[in-house]
Amino acid sequence: MAGEPPAADGVPAGLAGQRALADWLPGRLAGLGPSVTVVGDVMLDGWWNGSIARLCREAPAPVVDISRRAFAPGGAANTAMNLAALGARVHMAGVVGCDDAGLELRRRLRAAGVNVSHLHEHPGMVTTTKTRISSAGQVLLRFDDAAQRVPQDALAALALTLPSALQGQDAVVVCDYGLGALTGPVRAALVAELKGRPGPPLTVVDAHDPRPWAVLQPDVATPNALEAAGMLGVTLPAGADRAAFLAARRDELAGAAGARAVVVTLDRDGTLLLPAGGDVHRTWARPAKEKQASGAGDTFVAALTLARASGLPLTTSVDYAQAAADVVVHHPGTSVCSSEDLTRYLASFADTALSADELARHIEGDRAEGRRIVLTNGCFDVLHRGHTRYLNQAKQLGDILVVALNTDESVRQLKGPDRPINSVADRAAVIAALSCVDYVTVFDTPTPIPLIEKIRPEIYAKGGDYTPEMLAETETVERFGGEVTILDYVPDQSTTGVVQRIRSGEGAAVGEAPVN
């Protein structure tokens, strides 16, 4: 993949402008090791698996002969585990009982390197557990055991230690799942410490209802689609495009959350970033068929927090978090994504460019399932914000986005003898790692017309100050029933300017638009 930029003081040059998910990035972020406090509702997840061979006598219910019991920290504790696995220095603040579940939870957090000095034990507290019973890969039922309420003296003890738990931290994640650990004096202490303060710490609210935490004016709130609809007091229309429905209400969501940005998680459909200012940004998930995966949302929040606290742009942080969630959904049970896992995942996109024939076979299957194909092409040498915005727009025109890259020789002919900066293999790997991109191919003809004839896209997207009539490709696209769509212009000097600043060792250009 593309080489790592030169480092200065341990931070890659241009990290604040980093757009591509290169395979060196997880290791570098882990090396930075930002300090993060997670405060909120902790629980212990149980995954019990067995076989079914008979029904019980008392009722027509299956008897599961348990053969394996597994446990993992859940809720806020799973967020802490993921942060630690990705390289953060983590403090966990919450309340557990003096019971077996509480002891197991503390043991597993401590073994992962999480500081549990602010995880308080209370003899009158029952540690929340959620146990799933499964057989043959199918979850049959889940039973929950939770405290009816958190004792007031337990809340008071936690509130008393919060100032020290938050002192000097790069980020704090507030995990409120309605189990009571963030009520009363704990809420008051968090508000006193965090309300309206400019960062650090970065403040992320992951709550079933973010509205009560709007007083914190958090940097990011992360509701899921149903929670976002609840914040608006509406019901998601059946069969509607959830992303479009919520994007149209971005100002209402930001106001309800009191946040600088709202990231709505959409399960199998990825995520939707709605910043207070700037462009809406989408990610697209690469879902697994695994029926027993859980906690991908916690992984997403952890990776987003780590990336943003380390200085990555918000859009790149969301892409990074989506990649981590894509990793963890392929693991059974409640699991974590480590920096090593994420490095391997991003490295797997190397050598992923398809030949025209391979691409045509994939497209045939997608089209048989009713998916609309979008094709775009370009050099995509040094990835910048204009590129990622453009590819996000192109993806939203259909269901499958194909990016065709110019060969190195054609880039030299177009851009000059000192280009490309990155080889076509590196460019393909970086583009393929973007969640909005489904397939990457390479073409060596003067125009992509032969490729258009082969895959016959429904949409041919082009960025620039063109009209369809100006493009040689238009006649071919329309001959096969497609249409040409012109998207926002991405000026060449953006890439040229980035290259010049890298070579000169300069930072962002004076007057350059702020990076989200």
Secondary structure, DSSP 4 states (H G I P E B T S, - for coil): -PPPPPEETTEETTGGG--S--TTHHHHHHHH--EEEEEE-EEEEEEEEEEEEEE-SSSS-EEEEEEEEEEEEEEHHHHHHHHHHTT-EEEEEEEEESSHHHHHHHHHHHHTT-EEEEEEEETT-PPPEEEEEEETTEEEEEEEE--SS--HHHHHHHHHHHHHHHTT-SEEEEEE-SSSTTSHHHHHHHHHHHTTPPSSSEEEEEESS-GGGGGG--SEE--BHHHHHHHHT--PPTTS-HHHHHHTTHHHHHHHHT-SEEEEE-GGG-EEEEESSS--EEE-------SSEE-HHHHHHHHHHHHHHTT--HHHHHHHHHHHHHHHTTSSEE----HHHHHHHHHTTTT-PBPHHHHHHHHHHHHHTTPPEEEEEE---S--HHHHHHHHHHHTTSSEEEEEEEPHHHHHHHH-TT--SS-HHHHHHHHHTSTT--EEEEE-SSSSHHHHHHH--SEEEEESS--GGG-TTHHHHHHTT-EEEEE----HHHHHHHHHHHHHT--SPTTPPPP-
